[in-house]
Amino acid sequence: MSKIQVGSKVKIANTSEYYGLDTTGNPSCVGTLTEVIRDDRSLYLRVKWDNGIINLYNMEDLELVES
């Protein structure tokens, strides 16, 4: 199993609170992880969706799209 890293293709996990919301066209929209942001307590993943939207997510909100 591959891990999510910068450059990975991802989608919203069906367990995410964001699954099915129209903001990214999910669950069908695929995006690219562009940045990992860490602070003292959290880890955020910046995703640029294929429809042009960019947003931050927690690791558990995303799943890897296998190619």
Order of alpha helices (4+ residues) and beta strands (2+ residues): beta-beta-beta-beta-beta
